[in-house]
Amino acid sequence: ITAMSKNDMNINKACESLEIHRNTMVYRMKKIKKILGLDPINNHKDRIKFYILSIILNKKN
């Protein structure tokens, strides 16, 4: 969530920063969509919610 937010929802850049394969990120994004009901790549309102969630997660760590 944090890597995607930091990289403006760019899957390739987020994968580079996490050093993971693109398919891994796509799988994780599908899982987030299924569990949280958020689609930040295709929905602007969900992107804002996703960004807020990343801020909350960063504050907890």
mmCIF file as gemmi writes it, N, C-alpha and C atoms, coordinates in Angstrom:
data_model
loop_
_atom_site.group_PDB
_atom_site.id
_atom_site.type_symbol
_atom_site.label_atom_id
_atom_site.label_alt_id
_atom_site.label_comp_id
_atom_site.label_asym_id
_atom_site.label_entity_id
_atom_site.label_seq_id
_atom_site.pdbx_PDB_ins_code
_atom_site.Cartn_x
_atom_site.Cartn_y
_atom_site.Cartn_z
_atom_site.occupancy
_atom_site.B_iso_or_equiv
_atom_site.pdbx_formal_charge
_atom_site.auth_seq_id
_atom_site.auth_asym_id
_atom_site.pdbx_PDB_model_num
ATOM 1 N N . ILE Axp A 1 ? 0.841 -1.188 0 1 0 ? 1 A 1
ATOM 2 C CA . ILE Axp A 1 ? 0 0 0 1 0 ? 1 A 1
ATOM 3 C C . ILE Axp A 1 ? 0.877 1.239 0 1 0 ? 1 A 1
ATOM 4 N N . THR Axp A 2 ? 1.879 1.254 0.87 1 0 ? 2 A 1
ATOM 5 C CA . THR Axp A 2 ? 2.756 2.414 0.975 1 0 ? 2 A 1
ATOM 6 C C . THR Axp A 2 ? 3.573 2.608 -0.294 1 0 ? 2 A 1
ATOM 7 N N . ALA Axp A 3 ? 4.116 1.533 -0.83 1 0 ? 3 A 1
ATOM 8 C CA . ALA Axp A 3 ? 4.939 1.635 -2.045 1 0 ? 3 A 1
ATOM 9 C C . ALA Axp A 3 ? 4.113 2.137 -3.221 1 0 ? 3 A 1
ATOM 10 N N . MET Axp A 4 ? 2.9 1.663 -3.346 1 0 ? 4 A 1
ATOM 11 C CA . MET Axp A 4 ? 2.043 2.129 -4.439 1 0 ? 4 A 1
ATOM 12 C C . MET Axp A 4 ? 1.716 3.611 -4.273 1 0 ? 4 A 1
ATOM 13 N N . SER Axp A 5 ? 1.434 4.034 -3.05 1 0 ? 5 A 1
ATOM 14 C CA . SER Axp A 5 ? 1.122 5.445 -2.808 1 0 ? 5 A 1
ATOM 15 C C . SER Axp A 5 ? 2.326 6.335 -3.081 1 0 ? 5 A 1
ATOM 16 N N . LYS Axp A 6 ? 3.495 5.899 -2.624 1 0 ? 6 A 1
ATOM 17 C CA . LYS Axp A 6 ? 4.71 6.687 -2.838 1 0 ? 6 A 1
ATOM 18 C C . LYS Axp A 6 ? 5.068 6.808 -4.314 1 0 ? 6 A 1
ATOM 19 N N . ASN Axp A 7 ? 4.652 5.839 -5.104 1 0 ? 7 A 1
ATOM 20 C CA . ASN Axp A 7 ? 4.985 5.818 -6.527 1 0 ? 7 A 1
ATOM 21 C C . ASN Axp A 7 ? 3.798 6.175 -7.416 1 0 ? 7 A 1
ATOM 22 N N . ASP Axp A 8 ? 2.854 6.918 -6.878 1 0 ? 8 A 1
ATOM 23 C CA . ASP Axp A 8 ? 1.693 7.427 -7.626 1 0 ? 8 A 1
ATOM 24 C C . ASP Axp A 8 ? 0.941 6.337 -8.385 1 0 ? 8 A 1
ATOM 25 N N . MET Axp A 9 ? 0.745 5.196 -7.738 1 0 ? 9 A 1
ATOM 26 C CA . MET Axp A 9 ? 0.008 4.066 -8.289 1 0 ? 9 A 1
ATOM 27 C C . MET Axp A 9 ? 0.661 3.479 -9.545 1 0 ? 9 A 1
ATOM 28 N N . ASN Axp A 10 ? 1.955 3.71 -9.71 1 0 ? 10 A 1
ATOM 29 C CA . ASN Axp A 10 ? 2.699 3.136 -10.821 1 0 ? 10 A 1
ATOM 30 C C . ASN Axp A 10 ? 3.234 1.774 -10.383 1 0 ? 10 A 1
ATOM 31 N N . ILE Axp A 11 ? 2.662 0.727 -10.943 1 0 ? 11 A 1
ATOM 32 C CA . ILE Axp A 11 ? 3.024 -0.632 -10.528 1 0 ? 11 A 1
ATOM 33 C C . ILE Axp A 11 ? 4.5 -0.911 -10.761 1 0 ? 11 A 1
ATOM 34 N N . ASN Axp A 12 ? 5.021 -0.52 -11.91 1 0 ? 12 A 1
ATOM 35 C CA . ASN Axp A 12 ? 6.424 -0.817 -12.22 1 0 ? 12 A 1
ATOM 36 C C . ASN Axp A 12 ? 7.385 -0.14 -11.245 1 0 ? 12 A 1
ATOM 37 N N . LYS Axp A 13 ? 7.141 1.115 -10.922 1 0 ? 13 A 1
ATOM 38 C CA . LYS Axp A 13 ? 8.015 1.822 -9.982 1 0 ? 13 A 1
ATOM 39 C C . LYS Axp A 13 ? 7.9 1.239 -8.576 1 0 ? 13 A 1
ATOM 40 N N . ALA Axp A 14 ? 6.683 0.875 -8.18 1 0 ? 14 A 1
ATOM 41 C CA . ALA Axp A 14 ? 6.485 0.27 -6.857 1 0 ? 14 A 1
ATOM 42 C C . ALA Axp A 14 ? 7.212 -1.071 -6.773 1 0 ? 14 A 1
ATOM 43 N N . CYS Axp A 15 ? 7.159 -1.834 -7.834 1 0 ? 15 A 1
ATOM 44 C CA . CYS Axp A 15 ? 7.865 -3.123 -7.864 1 0 ? 15 A 1
ATOM 45 C C . CYS Axp A 15 ? 9.369 -2.936 -7.75 1 0 ? 15 A 1
ATOM 46 N N . GLU Axp A 16 ? 9.891 -1.937 -8.435 1 0 ? 16 A 1
ATOM 47 C CA . GLU Axp A 16 ? 11.322 -1.652 -8.349 1 0 ? 16 A 1
ATOM 48 C C . GLU Axp A 16 ? 11.716 -1.27 -6.927 1 0 ? 16 A 1
ATOM 49 N N . SER Axp A 17 ? 10.904 -0.449 -6.28 1 0 ? 17 A 1
ATOM 50 C CA . SER Axp A 17 ? 11.242 -0.019 -4.926 1 0 ? 17 A 1
ATOM 51 C C . SER Axp A 17 ? 11.168 -1.168 -3.921 1 0 ? 17 A 1
ATOM 52 N N . LEU Axp A 18 ? 10.276 -2.124 -4.16 1 0 ? 18 A 1
ATOM 53 C CA . LEU Axp A 18 ? 10.14 -3.275 -3.263 1 0 ? 18 A 1
ATOM 54 C C . LEU Axp A 18 ? 10.993 -4.461 -3.701 1 0 ? 18 A 1
ATOM 55 N N . GLU Axp A 19 ? 11.549 -4.357 -4.905 1 0 ? 19 A 1
ATOM 56 C CA . GLU Axp A 19 ? 12.346 -5.435 -5.496 1 0 ? 19 A 1
ATOM 57 C C . GLU Axp A 19 ? 11.548 -6.729 -5.592 1 0 ? 19 A 1
ATOM 58 N N . ILE Axp A 20 ? 10.338 -6.603 -6.171 1 0 ? 20 A 1
ATOM 59 C CA . ILE Axp A 20 ? 9.482 -7.769 -6.4 1 0 ? 20 A 1
ATOM 60 C C . ILE Axp A 20 ? 9.08 -7.805 -7.869 1 0 ? 20 A 1
ATOM 61 N N . HIS Axp A 21 ? 8.58 -8.946 -8.309 1 0 ? 21 A 1
ATOM 62 C CA . HIS Axp A 21 ? 8.124 -9.098 -9.685 1 0 ? 21 A 1
ATOM 63 C C . HIS Axp A 21 ? 6.785 -8.385 -9.863 1 0 ? 21 A 1
ATOM 64 N N . ARG Axp A 22 ? 6.545 -7.909 -11.075 1 0 ? 22 A 1
ATOM 65 C CA . ARG Axp A 22 ? 5.311 -7.184 -11.382 1 0 ? 22 A 1
ATOM 66 C C . ARG Axp A 22 ? 4.079 -8.04 -11.086 1 0 ? 22 A 1
ATOM 67 N N . ASN Axp A 23 ? 4.126 -9.318 -11.412 1 0 ? 23 A 1
ATOM 68 C CA . ASN Axp A 23 ? 2.975 -10.194 -11.169 1 0 ? 23 A 1
ATOM 69 C C . ASN Axp A 23 ? 2.648 -10.305 -9.685 1 0 ? 23 A 1
ATOM 70 N N . THR Axp A 24 ? 3.657 -10.222 -8.842 1 0 ? 24 A 1
ATOM 71 C CA . THR Axp A 24 ? 3.432 -10.254 -7.394 1 0 ? 24 A 1
ATOM 72 C C . THR Axp A 24 ? 2.625 -9.033 -6.973 1 0 ? 24 A 1
ATOM 73 N N . MET Axp A 25 ? 2.986 -7.869 -7.507 1 0 ? 25 A 1
ATOM 74 C CA . MET Axp A 25 ? 2.262 -6.639 -7.169 1 0 ? 25 A 1
ATOM 75 C C . MET Axp A 25 ? 0.834 -6.694 -7.699 1 0 ? 25 A 1
ATOM 76 N N . VAL Axp A 26 ? 0.644 -7.183 -8.898 1 0 ? 26 A 1
ATOM 77 C CA . VAL Axp A 26 ? -0.7 -7.296 -9.462 1 0 ? 26 A 1
ATOM 78 C C . VAL Axp A 26 ? -1.549 -8.22 -8.595 1 0 ? 26 A 1
ATOM 79 N N . TYR Axp A 27 ? -0.972 -9.337 -8.156 1 0 ? 27 A 1
ATOM 80 C CA . TYR Axp A 27 ? -1.677 -10.268 -7.267 1 0 ? 27 A 1
ATOM 81 C C . TYR Axp A 27 ? -2.068 -9.567 -5.965 1 0 ? 27 A 1
ATOM 82 N N . ARG Axp A 28 ? -1.131 -8.836 -5.393 1 0 ? 28 A 1
ATOM 83 C CA . ARG Axp A 28 ? -1.409 -8.143 -4.127 1 0 ? 28 A 1
ATOM 84 C C . ARG Axp A 28 ? -2.496 -7.088 -4.296 1 0 ? 28 A 1
ATOM 85 N N . MET Axp A 29 ? -2.469 -6.371 -5.412 1 0 ? 29 A 1
ATOM 86 C CA . MET Axp A 29 ? -3.493 -5.35 -5.647 1 0 ? 29 A 1
ATOM 87 C C . MET Axp A 29 ? -4.873 -6 -5.817 1 0 ? 29 A 1
ATOM 88 N N . LYS Axp A 30 ? -4.922 -7.154 -6.483 1 0 ? 30 A 1
ATOM 89 C CA . LYS Axp A 30 ? -6.198 -7.871 -6.623 1 0 ? 30 A 1
ATOM 90 C C . LYS Axp A 30 ? -6.71 -8.325 -5.265 1 0 ? 30 A 1
ATOM 91 N N . LYS Axp A 31 ? -5.791 -8.764 -4.418 1 0 ? 31 A 1
ATOM 92 C CA . LYS Axp A 31 ? -6.17 -9.225 -3.077 1 0 ? 31 A 1
ATOM 93 C C . LYS Axp A 31 ? -6.69 -8.047 -2.244 1 0 ? 31 A 1
ATOM 94 N N . ILE Axp A 32 ? -6.036 -6.895 -2.344 1 0 ? 32 A 1
ATOM 95 C CA . ILE Axp A 32 ? -6.498 -5.695 -1.636 1 0 ? 32 A 1
ATOM 96 C C . ILE Axp A 32 ? -7.884 -5.308 -2.126 1 0 ? 32 A 1
ATOM 97 N N . LYS Axp A 33 ? -8.084 -5.375 -3.439 1 0 ? 33 A 1
ATOM 98 C CA . LYS Axp A 33 ? -9.395 -5.034 -4.007 1 0 ? 33 A 1
ATOM 99 C C . LYS Axp A 33 ? -10.469 -5.979 -3.465 1 0 ? 33 A 1
ATOM 100 N N . LYS Axp A 34 ? -10.138 -7.262 -3.366 1 0 ? 34 A 1
ATOM 101 C CA . LYS Axp A 34 ? -11.101 -8.247 -2.885 1 0 ? 34 A 1
ATOM 102 C C . LYS Axp A 34 ? -11.41 -8.051 -1.398 1 0 ? 34 A 1
ATOM 103 N N . ILE Axp A 35 ? -10.378 -7.809 -0.585 1 0 ? 35 A 1
ATOM 104 C CA . ILE Axp A 35 ? -10.565 -7.707 0.861 1 0 ? 35 A 1
ATOM 105 C C . ILE Axp A 35 ? -11.126 -6.35 1.276 1 0 ? 35 A 1
ATOM 106 N N . LEU Axp A 36 ? -10.544 -5.274 0.758 1 0 ? 36 A 1
ATOM 107 C CA . LEU Axp A 36 ? -10.945 -3.926 1.174 1 0 ? 36 A 1
ATOM 108 C C . LEU Axp A 36 ? -11.997 -3.288 0.269 1 0 ? 36 A 1
ATOM 109 N N . GLY Axp A 37 ? -12.167 -3.84 -0.906 1 0 ? 37 A 1
ATOM 110 C CA . GLY Axp A 37 ? -13.121 -3.252 -1.841 1 0 ? 37 A 1
ATOM 111 C C . GLY Axp A 37 ? -12.619 -1.961 -2.456 1 0 ? 37 A 1
ATOM 112 N N . LEU Axp A 38 ? -11.3 -1.776 -2.494 1 0 ? 38 A 1
ATOM 113 C CA . LEU Axp A 38 ? -10.709 -0.571 -3.064 1 0 ? 38 A 1
ATOM 114 C C . LEU Axp A 38 ? -10.018 -0.896 -4.379 1 0 ? 38 A 1
ATOM 115 N N . ASP Axp A 39 ? -10.21 -0.049 -5.37 1 0 ? 39 A 1
ATOM 116 C CA . ASP Axp A 39 ? -9.538 -0.191 -6.661 1 0 ? 39 A 1
ATOM 117 C C . ASP Axp A 39 ? -8.834 1.131 -6.979 1 0 ? 39 A 1
ATOM 118 N N . PRO Axp A 40 ? -7.7 1.391 -6.326 1 0 ? 40 A 1
ATOM 119 C CA . PRO Axp A 40 ? -7.035 2.691 -6.473 1 0 ? 40 A 1
ATOM 120 C C . PRO Axp A 40 ? -6.444 2.946 -7.852 1 0 ? 40 A 1
ATOM 121 N N . ILE Axp A 41 ? -6.235 1.916 -8.635 1 0 ? 41 A 1
ATOM 122 C CA . ILE Axp A 41 ? -5.661 2.121 -9.961 1 0 ? 41 A 1
ATOM 123 C C . ILE Axp A 41 ? -6.707 2.675 -10.925 1 0 ? 41 A 1
ATOM 124 N N . ASN Axp A 42 ? -7.947 2.251 -10.794 1 0 ? 42 A 1
ATOM 125 C CA . ASN Axp A 42 ? -9 2.655 -11.729 1 0 ? 42 A 1
ATOM 126 C C . ASN Axp A 42 ? -10.017 3.64 -11.155 1 0 ? 42 A 1
ATOM 127 N N . ASN Axp A 43 ? -9.967 3.915 -9.858 1 0 ? 43 A 1
ATOM 128 C CA . ASN Axp A 43 ? -10.971 4.765 -9.231 1 0 ? 43 A 1
ATOM 129 C C . ASN Axp A 43 ? -10.279 5.841 -8.397 1 0 ? 43 A 1
ATOM 130 N N . HIS Axp A 44 ? -10.506 7.103 -8.756 1 0 ? 44 A 1
ATOM 131 C CA . HIS Axp A 44 ? -9.828 8.216 -8.087 1 0 ? 44 A 1
ATOM 132 C C . HIS Axp A 44 ? -10.195 8.315 -6.607 1 0 ? 44 A 1
ATOM 133 N N . LYS Axp A 45 ? -11.459 8.114 -6.261 1 0 ? 45 A 1
ATOM 134 C CA . LYS Axp A 45 ? -11.864 8.183 -4.85 1 0 ? 45 A 1
ATOM 135 C C . LYS Axp A 45 ? -11.188 7.091 -4.033 1 0 ? 45 A 1
ATOM 136 N N . ASP Axp A 46 ? -11.067 5.913 -4.617 1 0 ? 46 A 1
ATOM 137 C CA . ASP Axp A 46 ? -10.368 4.828 -3.93 1 0 ? 46 A 1
ATOM 138 C C . ASP Axp A 46 ? -8.881 5.14 -3.783 1 0 ? 46 A 1
ATOM 139 N N . ARG Axp A 47 ? -8.329 5.853 -4.741 1 0 ? 47 A 1
ATOM 140 C CA . ARG Axp A 47 ? -6.919 6.254 -4.67 1 0 ? 47 A 1
ATOM 141 C C . ARG Axp A 47 ? -6.68 7.15 -3.461 1 0 ? 47 A 1
ATOM 142 N N . ILE Axp A 48 ? -7.604 8.056 -3.203 1 0 ? 48 A 1
ATOM 143 C CA . ILE Axp A 48 ? -7.487 8.946 -2.043 1 0 ? 48 A 1
ATOM 144 C C . ILE Axp A 48 ? -7.595 8.132 -0.75 1 0 ? 48 A 1
ATOM 145 N N . LYS Axp A 49 ? -8.547 7.21 -0.69 1 0 ? 49 A 1
ATOM 146 C CA . LYS Axp A 49 ? -8.688 6.339 0.489 1 0 ? 49 A 1
ATOM 147 C C . LYS Axp A 49 ? -7.425 5.501 0.692 1 0 ? 49 A 1
ATOM 148 N N . PHE Axp A 50 ? -6.876 5.01 -0.395 1 0 ? 50 A 1
ATOM 149 C CA . PHE Axp A 50 ? -5.665 4.199 -0.361 1 0 ? 50 A 1
ATOM 150 C C . PHE Axp A 50 ? -4.496 5.014 0.188 1 0 ? 50 A 1
ATOM 151 N N . TYR Axp A 51 ? -4.396 6.268 -0.252 1 0 ? 51 A 1
ATOM 152 C CA . TYR Axp A 51 ? -3.33 7.153 0.213 1 0 ? 51 A 1
ATOM 153 C C . TYR Axp A 51 ? -3.479 7.422 1.717 1 0 ? 51 A 1
ATOM 154 N N . ILE Axp A 52 ? -4.679 7.684 2.17 1 0 ? 52 A 1
ATOM 155 C CA . ILE Axp A 52 ? -4.93 7.916 3.596 1 0 ? 52 A 1
ATOM 156 C C . ILE Axp A 52 ? -4.579 6.663 4.401 1 0 ? 52 A 1
ATOM 157 N N . LEU Axp A 53 ? -4.937 5.511 3.886 1 0 ? 53 A 1
ATOM 158 C CA . LEU Axp A 53 ? -4.595 4.252 4.544 1 0 ? 53 A 1
ATOM 159 C C . LEU Axp A 53 ? -3.083 4.082 4.652 1 0 ? 53 A 1
ATOM 160 N N . SER Axp A 54 ? -2.356 4.477 3.628 1 0 ? 54 A 1
ATOM 161 C CA . SER Axp A 54 ? -0.893 4.366 3.68 1 0 ? 54 A 1
ATOM 162 C C . SER Axp A 54 ? -0.306 5.296 4.743 1 0 ? 54 A 1
ATOM 163 N N . ILE Axp A 55 ? -0.889 6.47 4.92 1 0 ? 55 A 1
ATOM 164 C CA . ILE Axp A 55 ? -0.425 7.396 5.953 1 0 ? 55 A 1
ATOM 165 C C . ILE Axp A 55 ? -0.667 6.79 7.334 1 0 ? 55 A 1
ATOM 166 N N . ILE Axp A 56 ? -1.833 6.203 7.527 1 0 ? 56 A 1
ATOM 167 C CA . ILE Axp A 56 ? -2.156 5.578 8.814 1 0 ? 56 A 1
ATOM 168 C C . ILE Axp A 56 ? -1.199 4.428 9.096 1 0 ? 56 A 1
ATOM 169 N N . LEU Axp A 57 ? -0.924 3.6 8.111 1 0 ? 57 A 1
ATOM 170 C CA . LEU Axp A 57 ? -0.009 2.482 8.29 1 0 ? 57 A 1
ATOM 171 C C . LEU Axp A 57 ? 1.4 2.961 8.614 1 0 ? 57 A 1
ATOM 172 N N . ASN Axp A 58 ? 1.824 4.048 7.981 1 0 ? 58 A 1
ATOM 173 C CA . ASN Axp A 58 ? 3.172 4.582 8.26 1 0 ? 58 A 1
ATOM 174 C C . ASN Axp A 58 ? 3.283 5.14 9.668 1 0 ? 58 A 1
ATOM 175 N N . LYS Axp A 59 ? 2.225 5.734 10.17 1 0 ? 59 A 1
ATOM 176 C CA . LYS Axp A 59 ? 2.242 6.295 11.513 1 0 ? 59 A 1
ATOM 177 C C . LYS Axp A 59 ? 2.3 5.204 12.568 1 0 ? 59 A 1
ATOM 178 N N . LYS Axp A 60 ? 1.679 4.054 12.298 1 0 ? 60 A 1
ATOM 179 C CA . LYS Axp A 60 ? 1.688 2.939 13.24 1 0 ? 60 A 1
ATOM 180 C C . LYS Axp A 60 ? 3.066 2.288 13.315 1 0 ? 60 A 1
ATOM 181 N N . ASN Axp A 61 ? 3.822 2.362 12.236 1 0 ? 61 A 1
ATOM 182 C CA . ASN Axp A 61 ? 5.166 1.764 12.21 1 0 ? 61 A 1
ATOM 183 C C . ASN Axp A 61 ? 6.13 2.802 12.648 1 0 ? 61 A 1
